[in-house]
Amino acid sequence: MFAQFPGRFFIARHGETVFNAAGRMQGDAMDTPLTRAGFAQVDAMGEGLVRFLGDGARPAHLWASPYGRALQTLAIVCEHIGADWHRARRDQRLSEINVGIWGGRTYREIIEEQGEIVDRSCGLFSARPPQGEWYDEIAARLTSWLEEHGHEDGDKLIIMHGMSSRVLRGLMTGIDVEPRWSAPIAPSLPQGSMVMIEGGVETVVHLGAGHAPA
């Protein structure tokens, strides 16, 4: 569906945060800063992007989710590639899945109350977060973003989140809609990972060292 967009799309998952380290759900929490491990993951990702691009090249367009963890990640990657962080555009449609009333609580607390909520075989929720989003809603907002901005000429660097980046990658590589989640969802990648999608084909630019769920 979205294989014909011009340029290359560099899609990254932010580094580990203090919420990740504590096993807490972030969702739309605005400011959950990176840990030292998270900074190291993003440093390695920036170095990986420099090697991949070569010759001082840099994406023409910088995009990020508006949440602090994505913006911290973007700032570090921009430093590596010599890009101007202040040129970046933020868009709420690139944000993480809204986990509703689960936000800020630990996975352990929620599972103790209502049983398993994650399909461990794929790292996706097996139950919809109360007052939160489901994957088809993420796909709808990301489709809207792609239709508005995907046709801009030049390469695009996009810093976002675990679950939402899986949906964007699924949309862009033509993965079939999974009835259980009502959306196309790509396989999970560790925190601090980046892929490049061009013409509907995905290439791993850097495989991160993070291990948080989603």
Backbone as a ProteinNet text record, in pm:
[ID]
protein_1_A
[PRIMARY]
MFAQFPGRFFIARHGETVFNAAGRMQGDAMDTPLTRAGFAQVDAMGEGLVRFLGDGARPAHLWASPYGRALQTLAIVCEHIGADWHRARRDQRLSEINVGIWGGRTYREIIEEQGEIVDRSCGLFSARPPQGEWYDEIAARLTSWLEEHGHEDGDKLIIMHGMSSRVLRGLMTGIDVEPRWSAPIAPSLPQGSMVMIEGGVETVVHLGAGHAPA
[TERTIARY]
81.5	0	85.1	195.9	278.7	418.6	433.6	566.4	623.8	541.6	587.9	628.9	641.9	684.7	829.5	864.7	1002.3	1096.4	1222.7	1324.7	1324	1413.2	1427.4	1370	1307.4	1249.7	1334.9	1403.4	1481.8	1395.6	1349.2	1253.9	1324.3	1323.1	1398.6	1309.6	1346.4	1283.8	1375	1318.7	1399.2	1471.3	1568.6	1643.3	1566.3	1625.2	1562.7	1537.4	1422.2	1385.7	1377.6	1360.3	1345.5	1219.9	1115.2	994.7	1022.4	1093.3	1129.2	1207	1304.9	1389.5	1309.8	1202.9	1119.6	1002.9	988.8	877.3	743.9	745.7	622.5	575.5	443.8	387.2	396.2	443.9	461.2	342.4	302.8	192.6	217.2	126.2	136.9	204.4	281.5	359.8	457.4	452	528.3	678	718.5	859.7	904.1	959.6	1021.2	1161.6	1260.2	1391.5	1466.1	1562.8	1647.3	1736.3	1763.6	1862.5	2001.7	2104.4	2240.2	2250	2183.5	2182	2113.2	2004.9	1933.8	2020	2096.1	2187.2	2292	2344.1	2444	2383.7	2259.5	2193.2	2177.8	2138.7	2116.9	2249.3	2354.9	2487.4	2527.2	2506.4	2542.7	2457.7	2330.5	2243.6	2288.6	2325.9	2375.7	2501.4	2591.8	2713.1	2680	2581.1	2539.9	2481.4	2404.6	2346.8	2456.6	2555.7	2666.9	2736.3	2763.2	2828	2740.4	2611	2519.6	2510.8	2500.9	2485.7	2614.9	2726.6	2855.2	2862.9	2982.9	3009.3	2936.5	2908.7	2847.2	2702.7	2637.5	2497.1	2408.2	2293.8	2197.5	2056.5	1956.3	1818.5	1773.9	1690.9	1640.2	1532.7	1460.7	1347.7	1366.3	1346.7	1357.6	1219.8	1178.3	1047.3	1062.1	973.7	974.2	836.7	808.6	699.6	729.2	627.8	653	696.6	710	742.8	892.7	928.1	1066.5	1163.8	1125.8	1217.8	1252.3	1156.5	1183.4	1269.8	1244.4	1320.5	1464.5	1485.1	1622.1	1696.7	1629.8	1690.8	1725.5	1633	1656.4	1776.7	1787.3	1897.5	2032.4	2044	2171.3	2202.3	2102.9	2125.7	2164.3	2097.8	2130.4	2274	2320.5	2458.7	2555.7	2525	2611.7	2617	2503.5	2500.1	2517.9	2535	2555.3	2431.5	2314.4	2188.1	2141.8	2063.7	2012.9	1885.1	1894.5	1780.8	1662.5	1687.7	1579.9	1494.8	1540.9	1462	1358.1	1364.8	1276.5	1131.2	1043.8	900.7	847.6	755.4	694.7	549.7	505.3	368	311	196.2	130.9	96	77.1	41.4	154	275.5	390.1	408	316.3	330.5	305.4	334.4	317.3	169.4	138.3	2.9	-40.9	-162.3	-219.7	-266.4	-208.7	-242.6	-349	-413.1	-526.8	-493.2	-578.3	-560.7	-444.4	-383.4	-264.3	-141	-144.5	-27.2	34.4	165.6	238.7	241.9	159.5	155.7	253.1	295.2	386.6	308.4	375.8	316.1	276.9	363.1	337.8	208.8	187.8	66	-59.2	-57.1	-175.3	-201.5	-95.2	-111.4	-162.9	-116.7	-165.1	-313.7	-363.2	-504.2	-593.9	-550.9	-642.5	-588.3	-472.8	-416.4	-329	-276.5	-181.4	-242.5	-165.9	-215.2	-127.5	-19.3	72.8	89.6	82.1	113.3	265.5	326.7	472.2	537.2	462.3	520.1	550.6	483.6	504.1	519.4	501.1	519.8	408.3	289.9	176.2	72.8	-6.4	-111.2	-212.8	-254	-360.1	-494.1	-492.9	-614.2	-601.8	-711.6	-708.8	-693.2	-603	-590.6	-720.8	-776.5	-899.4	-880.7	-972.9	-969.2	-848.2	-786.9	-670.9	-699.6	-592.5	-601.8	-589.3	-630.5	-599.9	-521.2	-468.9	-372.7	-432.6	-561	-621.7	-627	-639.5	-639.7	-500.6	-397.5	-261.3	-240.4	-284.5	-269	-340.2	-456.9	-532.3	-457	-400.6	-330.9	-199.5	-132	-7.7	-35	-145.2	-184.9	-209.6	-275.5	-299.6	-167.5	-71.2	58.9	130.4	128.2	193	129.9	-1.2	-69	-37.1	-13	16.4	163.4	254	395.9	482.7	430.2	512.7	562.7	494.5	531.9	635.8	682	786.4	915	979.9	1104.3	1214.7	1302.2	1417.4	1398.9	1511.2	1509.9	1447.7	1390.6	1321.8	1372.6	1409	1445.1	1328.2	1279.7	1159.6	1191.3	1185.1	1211.6	1078.6	1051.1	922.4	935.8	841.1	828.4	817	815.6	815	695.2	574.9	456.3	415.5	420.1	377	470.8	601.5	693.8	669	625.3	593.6	475.1	377.8	262.8	305.5	385.5	431.6	511.7	600.4	678.6	588.5	486.2	392.5	317.4	272.9	203.9	294.8	419.9	509.4	567.4	568.5	621.6	512.6	386.8	277	244.6	273	238.7	86.5	38.8	-105.5	-163.3	-287.2	-357.6	-382.6	-342.4	-364.4	-500.6	-597.3	-731.6	-733.5	-643.3	-643.5	-617.5	-536.1	-502.2	-557.8	-619.2	-684.2	-588.1	-462.2	-361.6	-243.1	-166.1	-42.2	69.5	134.3	233.5	361.8	471.5	602.1	659	758.2	821.6	886.9	896.4	955.8	1106.7	1159.4	1303.8	1341.5	1463.7	1504.3	1508.1	1505	1522.4	1656.6	1658.6	1781.1	1806.7	1701.5	1714.5	1665.4	1718.9	1675.8	1670.9	1566.2	1555.5	1546.4	1572.7	1552.4	1451.5	1346.9	1248.4	1253.1	1270.5	1274.2	1199	1099.8	1022.3	954.1	915.8	846.8	937	1068.4	1164.1	1236.7	1241.7	1303.8	1444	1538	1675.9	1710.5	1771.6	1813.4	1939.6	1933.1	2048.2	2131	2062.1	2130.3	2035.4	2085.4	2006.7	2047	1952.6	1982.1	2003	2038.5	2070	1961.8	1853.2	1747.7	1669	1596.1	1521.7	1383.7	1335.9	1204	1095.2	976.9	867.1	819.4	746.1	690.2	797.6
-121	0	126.4	124.4	243	220	126.6	91.1	194.5	284.3	373.8	511.5	531.2	660.7	686.9	812.9	844.5	843.8	819.6	825.5	704.5	711.3	604.5	651	558.2	586.8	515.1	593	537	545	430.5	423.1	363.6	437.1	395.6	385	293.8	278.8	343.8	427.6	498.6	402.3	455	374.7	348.2	263.8	226.2	349	349.6	458.8	408.7	503.8	466.9	382.9	405.9	322.6	182	170.5	38.1	-40.1	25.8	-41.3	-89.2	-17.2	-53	-143.6	-177.2	-261	-189.3	-56.9	21.8	54.1	64.1	100.7	251.3	292.2	434.3	494.4	431.1	485.8	631.7	718.9	860.8	942	876	950.6	1040.4	1170.1	1265.4	1258.1	1248.7	1257.9	1138.2	1039	923.9	912.6	976.7	993	861.9	869.3	754.6	722.5	594.9	550.5	560	532.2	527.8	420.4	307.8	203.2	253.5	331.3	386.5	481.2	567.9	657.8	578.1	471.6	389.1	323.3	276.9	215.6	315.9	438.2	539.3	584.8	594.5	625.6	522.5	395.7	289.3	296.8	332	345.3	460.1	573.8	685.6	649.2	577.5	533	438.6	351.8	259.6	331.3	438.6	514.6	586.9	640.6	706.1	608.4	488.2	387.1	352.3	341.8	303.3	412.2	536.8	646.8	674.8	682.7	711.6	850.3	898.8	1021.1	1143.7	1150.2	1268.5	1291.1	1191.3	1207	1212	1277.3	1281.8	1293.3	1240.2	1250.3	1394.8	1418.6	1554	1594.1	1496.5	1524.7	1453.3	1525.6	1470.6	1473.2	1357.1	1345.5	1274.1	1307.1	1237.5	1242.1	1141.1	1147	1262.5	1329.6	1445.3	1411.7	1284.2	1247.1	1255.5	1287.3	1315.2	1206.6	1081.2	971.3	965.2	999.6	1002.7	1123.3	1237.6	1357.8	1346.3	1284.6	1260.4	1172.3	1068.9	978.6	1053.8	1134.2	1211.6	1303.7	1372.7	1466.8	1397.1	1279	1206.3	1158.1	1104.5	1057.8	1175.2	1289.1	1407.6	1452	1442.3	1479.2	1391	1263.3	1170.7	1202.4	1233.6	1252.4	1398.4	1487	1627.3	1696.4	1654.5	1716.2	1816.2	1913.9	2017.9	1969.3	1937.7	1886.1	1980.7	2110.7	2209.3	2207.9	2141	2128.5	2017.6	1938	1822	1863.5	1786.6	1806.8	1697.6	1736.8	1643.5	1619	1497.7	1466.8	1364.2	1397.3	1309.3	1174.5	1170.3	1044.4	941	985.3	894.2	842.3	876	839.7	690.7	647.5	507.6	475.2	347.7	303.8	365.6	414.4	469.5	352.3	339	225.4	259.8	375.7	409.2	407.9	342	343.3	255.4	180.5	104.3	193.7	312.8	399.4	423.3	407.8	429.6	310.4	210.4	91.4	-13.3	-105.7	-209.7	-323	-389.7	-507.8	-609.1	-626.1	-725.6	-695	-568.7	-530.9	-565.1	-530.6	-550.9	-699.8	-776.7	-920.7	-988.5	-944.6	-1002.7	-977.2	-864.3	-829.1	-900.2	-911	-958.7	-1068	-1123.8	-1230.6	-1175.3	-1264.6	-1227.2	-1128.2	-1027.6	-924.7	-913.2	-992.7	-987.6	-1126.8	-1135.9	-1260.4	-1268	-1351.9	-1355.6	-1406.5	-1470.4	-1520.7	-1409.1	-1293.1	-1184	-1048.5	-1039.7	-914.6	-814.2	-859.5	-770.3	-793.4	-689.7	-705.6	-809.9	-894.1	-990.2	-939.9	-827.6	-762.3	-613.4	-551.1	-408.3	-329.1	-230.8	-147.5	-72.4	-80.5	-7.3	142.7	201.1	342.5	376.5	274.5	296.2	263.8	240.7	216.7	69.1	37.3	-92.9	-70	-175.5	-161.3	-103.2	-125.2	-65.6	86.3	138.2	283.4	342	268.3	312.2	312.8	206.4	198.7	314.6	354.2	463.7	595.1	624	752.8	753.3	638.8	633.1	637.5	578.8	590.5	736.6	809.3	951.2	1027.1	996.5	1062.9	1032	905.9	868	937.6	942.4	1006.7	1155.9	1217.8	1360.6	1390.7	1306.9	1341.3	1239.5	1123.3	1019.8	1054	1143.1	1175.4	1286.3	1339.7	1441.8	1381.1	1452	1402.6	1397.1	1300.3	1289.1	1185.6	1149.5	1051.4	1110.7	1022.3	1064.2	982.6	1051.5	987.3	1003.8	893	893.9	822.3	895.2	836.9	817.7	693.1	665.8	556.4	465.2	375.7	229.6	140.7	-1.5	-49.6	-34.2	-87.9	-5.9	126.1	207.2	190.9	174.5	154.3	20	-79.1	-208.7	-195.9	-112.9	-92.4	-14.5	90.9	167.4	79	-0.2	-92	-192.4	-239.7	-333	-270	-145.4	-74.1	-55.9	-17.9	18.6	-100.7	-217.3	-336.5	-430.3	-389.6	-467.5	-595.3	-599.6	-717.1	-730.8	-854.1	-878.1	-834.3	-788.8	-754.4	-881.9	-880.8	-994	-975.3	-1065.3	-1046.1	-1026.1	-1090.2	-1079.5	-936.3	-862.9	-726	-622.9	-668.3	-580.3	-480.6	-519	-429.4	-512	-456.1	-522.3	-485.7	-583.1	-554.5	-631.1	-557.6	-617.3	-681.2	-768.4	-829.5	-725.6	-760.8	-670.8	-658.8	-540.5	-516.6	-458.1	-483	-430.3	-278.1	-221.9	-77.7	-36.6	84.3	131.3	70.3	15.7	-42.5	56.2	41	123.3	38.1	59.1	-6.7	99.9	59.1	143.7	73.6	146	91	171.9	102.8	164.9	75.1	131.9	53	-66.9	-55.6	-164	-271.6	-256.4	-356.3	-301.6	-381.7	-339.4	-396.2	-310.2	-349	-301.2	-386.6	-346.5	-262.2	-139.8	-50	-77.4	-93.8	-122.8	-200.1	-308.8	-389.2	-351.2	-297.7	-246.6	-354.5	-309.3	-401.3	-399.8	-325.6	-318.7	-447.9	-462.4	-587.8	-567	-442.1	-417	-473.3	-507.8	-557.5	-454.1	-499.5	-415.4	-370.2
0	0	0	81.2	93.9	38	-53.7	-102.8	-198	-252.9	-357.2	-307.8	-178.5	-128.3	-167.6	-199.5	-238.2	-119	-146.5	-42.8	48.5	143	241.8	375.7	447.4	578.5	683.6	767.7	877.1	1003.6	1049.2	1159.3	1281.1	1392.7	1510.7	1632.9	1720.2	1851.7	1955.6	2040.9	2140.7	2234.2	2308.9	2404.6	2532.7	2618	2745.1	2832.7	2899.8	2991.1	3134.8	3226.8	3367.7	3389.2	3310.7	3320.6	3269.3	3157.4	3106.8	3212	3273.3	3370.7	3491.3	3524.4	3639.6	3601.8	3474.2	3431	3435.5	3417.9	3420.6	3278.6	3263.3	3134.7	3114.8	2997.3	2969.8	2896.7	2785.8	2708.5	2674.9	2718.9	2685.8	2796.3	2883.6	2982.4	2907.5	2933.2	2852.8	2878.2	3005.3	3037.5	3120.5	3054.1	3119.7	3061.5	3123.9	3062.2	3039.1	2949	2920.3	3040.2	3058.5	3156.3	3093.6	3174.2	3118.9	3012	3034.2	2931.4	2805.5	2824.5	2710.1	2628.7	2697.8	2627.4	2549.2	2609.6	2540.6	2416.4	2428.5	2313.5	2198.7	2233.6	2130.6	2070.4	2151.9	2097.8	1992.8	2026.8	1933.1	1806.2	1822.2	1705.7	1616.7	1678.1	1599.9	1522.5	1587.9	1520.9	1405.1	1427.7	1322.2	1201.9	1227.6	1117.3	1038.8	1108.7	1039.3	945.5	994.6	909.6	790	813.4	706.1	599.3	641.2	546.6	471.7	544.5	482.7	420.5	395.2	318.1	372.1	501.5	559.1	520.6	462.6	422.9	546.3	532.4	641.7	583.3	654.3	604.5	589.1	488.6	463	563.1	616.9	705	838.5	947.3	1082.2	1147.1	1198.3	1261.5	1395.9	1489.6	1617.9	1680.4	1758.5	1855.1	1950.5	2004.9	2091.5	2233.1	2267.1	2403.8	2430	2555.2	2589.9	2550.1	2568.5	2538.3	2390.3	2304.8	2160.8	2125.4	2189.9	2159.4	2209.7	2325.8	2372.2	2272.8	2226	2129	2000.8	1953.6	1831.9	1848.1	1962.2	1982.8	1971.7	2029.8	2027.4	1886.1	1817.1	1679.7	1590.3	1607.5	1527.3	1550.5	1675.5	1704.4	1626.2	1617.3	1544	1395	1336.4	1190.2	1149.1	1247	1215.1	1163.2	1209.9	1168.2	1273.2	1231.2	1320.4	1387.9	1517	1593.7	1587.2	1580.6	1583.8	1456.9	1352.9	1230.7	1239.9	1344.8	1355.3	1375.9	1317.5	1336.4	1429.4	1516	1610.9	1569.7	1589	1551.1	1648.5	1705.1	1801.1	1740.1	1610.1	1543.8	1549.3	1580.2	1591.8	1734.5	1823.9	1964.7	1987.7	2110.1	2147.8	2170.6	2177.1	2208.4	2341.5	2344.8	2467.8	2553.7	2673.3	2759.5	2863.4	2847	2932.4	3080.3	3159	3304.4	3350.8	3259	3294.9	3306.2	3251.6	3246.8	3383.7	3392.8	3517.2	3610.5	3584.8	3670.2	3616.3	3701.5	3655.9	3589.8	3498.4	3436.3	3543.5	3642.8	3747.6	3822.3	3859.3	3931.6	3850.8	3724.3	3640.2	3619.9	3596.1	3574.2	3701.1	3817.1	3943.4	3962.4	3910	3926.4	3826.1	3700.4	3596.9	3506.9	3540.5	3459.4	3347.7	3267	3162.1	3064.4	3027.9	2935.5	2811.4	2805.5	2692.3	2634.1	2502	2432.9	2423.2	2503.5	2513.4	2385	2298.7	2173.9	2075.3	2091.7	1996.5	2062.9	2194.2	2264.9	2246.8	2207.5	2188.7	2298.3	2325.5	2424.9	2379.3	2471.5	2443.9	2495.7	2565.2	2613.3	2586.9	2549.5	2520.9	2650.3	2654.4	2775.2	2802	2921.2	2952.3	2928.7	2853.3	2816.6	2730.3	2671	2585.7	2440.9	2364.2	2220.4	2186.9	2064.8	2007.6	1879.3	1821.1	1712.1	1584	1560.8	1441.8	1452.1	1574.7	1593.7	1569.8	1610.8	1579.9	1429.4	1362.1	1216.7	1147.9	1198.2	1136.2	1148.4	1265.1	1279.4	1202.8	1195.3	1118.7	968.2	925	784.6	749.6	839.3	817.8	805.6	892	886.2	754.4	713.5	588.1	467.7	466.4	354	346.5	461.9	464.2	435.5	486.5	479.9	404.5	375.5	314.3	175.4	104.4	-32.8	-42.5	70.1	65.8	9.8	-80.6	-138.9	-34.3	-47.9	40.4	149.4	210.3	318.9	445.2	526.4	648.1	766.8	873.9	999.8	1094.8	1150.6	1233.9	1365.1	1475.8	1607.3	1679	1717.2	1780	1884.9	1892.8	2007.7	1963.8	2063.8	2034.4	1955.8	2013.4	1947.6	1825.5	1838.1	1723.9	1605.1	1629	1517.9	1449.7	1524.5	1463.2	1368.2	1405	1316.3	1191.7	1209.4	1093	998.5	1051.7	967.8	897.7	967.6	905.9	790.1	808.7	701.4	579.8	605.1	496	422.3	485.6	419.3	369.9	385.3	329.3	403.3	532.2	611.9	618.6	613.7	618.7	753.7	748.6	871.6	951	1075.9	1165.5	1232.7	1210	1265.8	1417	1485.9	1632.1	1677.4	1599.9	1637.5	1539.5	1433.9	1335.8	1272.6	1258.6	1201.4	1153	1058.1	1016.3	1113.6	1173.9	1277.6	1247.4	1236	1208.3	1334.4	1318.5	1436	1526.2	1654.1	1752.1	1730.5	1760.5	1761.4	1896.8	1945.1	2076.3	2078.2	2198.7	2212.5	2152.4	2094.4	2031.7	1895.7	1833.3	1698.6	1594.1	1472.3	1359.8	1234.2	1155.1	1024.9	916.7	794.6	677.5	587.1	545.9	453.8	325.3	215.3	83.3	-13.6	-81	-175.6	-113.4	13.7	81.4	138	123.2	171.5	293.7	399.2	524.8	538.6	579.5	608.1	748.5	828.1	962.8	951.9	1003.7	1008.3	1132.7	1245.5	1371.5	1461.2	1520	1613.2	1754.5	1830.2	1962.9	2065.9	2187.7	2297.7	2405.3	2384.4	2484.2	2492.6	2604.2	2622.6	2683.3	2688.4	2745.6	2656.2	2711.3	2627.7	2528.8	2426.6	2320.8	2224.4
[MASK]
++++++++++++++++++++++++++++++++++++++++++++++++++++++++++++++++++++++++++++++++++++++++++++++++++++++++++++++++++++++++++++++++++++++++++++++++++++++++++++++++++++++++++++++++++++++++++++++++++++++++++++++++++++++

